[in-house]
Amino acid sequence: MRELGKLRWAQKDGRPPQLLHAERPAGESGVRAFRVRFDGGAYFRATALQHLIYFQMSPSSLRIECRMAGLHAKQEAAAGALAIGPAGIDCEAESNQSADVLLIAVEPRRLALASAEDHVPNAELCERVSGYDESLLRAARQLESEVAGGYPRGPLFWSEVASRLIGRLLVGHTSNPPASSRGRLGRYALERIRDYVFAHIAEPIQVAELAALIGRSEFHFSRVFARSVGMTPYRYVVHLRLHAAVQHIRDGRMGLAEIAAETGFADQSHLSRWVRRVHGVAPSELA
């Protein structure tokens, strides 16, 4: 749990709550699911490094008091009610009842990447101390079911559901960025970079080339790019190469060595290592 940030939680007797499901999924989806049970009462406080989405999963309503970034609510939270704490935001909740909580953690870099690819770069997750979102809850339940069952449908299913959850966060729970965000890359710049990479995907691509596209120095470009997209320019190029390679693998018309050459990987082995690292499976399991 340390990777989530500074967390303090306790049940009525002062001991930590029971952590029911928390195994880490394979691959690099950037999303984790935790099921937590508090006995007799619940206290939770966090300044998280990741975005946290909390779902009240007790079958009956829960009397709960929440504080977050100046927001404050005392409420009867029904089953499925949610709260959203963006990374870096102080949040606190307490109840004098037993509580069952489903906690979804999303790495900020993953949301930033999805935001950039959805042509709404730099979207910011909004704080919420109460609410309900059936689509978000459905995806969260699917993720929890996978964790509880030992990932029976595999890493690809997990990644698809995680992507769906992140997409719903973007659509329903983010604020539109200013037209010109200082120290960030805008939509037009990101589209130029993406188009350039796909146009030269089989060739070596240097960060200096991408910086020149938008008139920035390589050093300044790398810093701004990572802030806007959640990963370095080099890693983003690999991300786009892998995206193209996976499409070819699923199409089934080329062998792995040919796909690696067509998408700019050094060789078949290089491509296979990236597929395993990001998707958690061998290339043959993507078809």
C-alpha positions, -999 to +999 in steps of 0.1 A: +000+000+000+030+023+003+028+032-034-006+048-028+009+075-006+003+085+031-026+065+043-039+062+078-069+039+084-084+021+114-115+003+126-132+008+160-106-011+180-078+010+165-064-018+144-060-016+107-091-029+087-092-062+070-077-061+035-097-087+016-085-084-020-053-065-030-032-086-053-013-067-080-024-074-116+000-083-144+010-057-169+010-019-167-027-009-166-020+017-139-051+006-120-055-015-088-085-026-068-087-031-030-116-045-010-114-033+027-136-042+057-139-020+088-154-036+119-175-015+143-164+019+129-141+034+103-116+061+100-096+069+069-072+097+061-049+101+031-027+123+010-024+100-019+001+097-047-026+081-069-061+090-077-084+072-053-121+063-060-140+050-030-172+030-032-195+023-002-202-014-006-221-022+027-256-035+019-273-009+040-268+028+041-237+041+060-237+073+081-204+089+071-187+123+074-162+132+046-138+161+042-118+168+011-100+200-002-125+223+015-155+202+008-174+187+038-204+164+038-224+144+064-245+119+047-263+086+046-243+069+018-263+041+001-246+010-013-226+020-044-221+056-034-187+070-044-162+096-034-132+107-056-099+120-042-074+132-068-037+126-062-022+151-038-055+161-022-060+156+015-091+135+022-107+122+054-137+101+062-151+085+094-181+065+105-193+049+137-206+019+118-190-012+102-180-004+066-172-023+035-152-003+010-141-009-026-110+013-033-098+018-069-064+034-073-055+050-107-019+062-114-020+099-125+003+091-155-023+067-168-051+092-166-028+118-182-021+095-211-057+086-216-065+124-215-040+131-242-051+103-264-088+114-260-078+148-274-085+166-241-050+170-228-043+181-192-079+173-180-080+173-142-098+149-120-125+166-098-129+161-061-162+146-049-173+137-014-206+121-026-223+108-057-232+078-077-221+066-111-235+033-123-209+029-152-180+035-129-194+012-102-199-016-128-163-014-140-150-013-104-170-044-095-156-062-125-121-053-114-127-065-079-142-097-092-110-103-111-088-097-081-109-119-059-108-148-084-071-146-091-076-129-125-095-158-142-101-138-175-064-127-177-044-095-180-060-084-213-095-084-198-082-065-168-066-039-191-098-035-211-119-029-180-093-006-165-093+015-197-131+016-196-130+029-160-105+055-169-125+066-199-156+070-177-135+091-152-125+114-181-160+118-194-178+123-162-154+134-135-128+158-149-127+195-155-118+210-189-083+225-189-078+262-198-074+269-235-037+275-228-022+256-199+012+271-190+039+245-190+018+219-209+014+208-244-019+215-261-040+193-283-025+206-316+011+199-305+002+164-293-016+155-325+014+166-346+037+145-325+014+114-327+010+118-365+047+121-369+055+090-349+029+069-369+043+083-402+079+072-393+071+043-370+095+019-387+124+043-384+145+055-355+129+085-339+149+109-318+134+132-291+151+161-308+130+155-339+098+156-318+109+188-300+117+205-334+081+198-346+067+223-321+097+246-318+110+236-284+145+227-271+150+190-264+154+196-226+124+218-222+103+196-245+110+165-225+099+181-192+067+196-206+059+164-225+062+142-194+040+167-175+013+166-202+013+129-212+024+111-180+055+096-196+087+105-213+088+112-251+108+080-256+083+059-236+054+075-256+071+064-289+073+029-275+037+031-265+026+040-300+048+014-316+033-012-293-002+000-301+005-005-338+022-039-332-007-052-312-031-043-340-009-062-365-007-092-341-045-094-338-049-090-376-028-121-380-014-114-415+023-110-405+048-129-385+062-115-353+096-107-368+080-088-396+057-069-372+087-059-351+104-045-382+073-027-394+067-010-361+103+000-352+113-026-326+148-039-328+137-075-333+111-101-324+125-106-289+125-068-282+088-067-292+079-097-271+095-082-240+075-050-243+043-070-249+049-090-217+059-059-197+029-038-207+001-064-213+013-091-190+010-119-217+030-134-245+023-120-280+006-153-290-020-145-263-030-113-280-044-128-311 
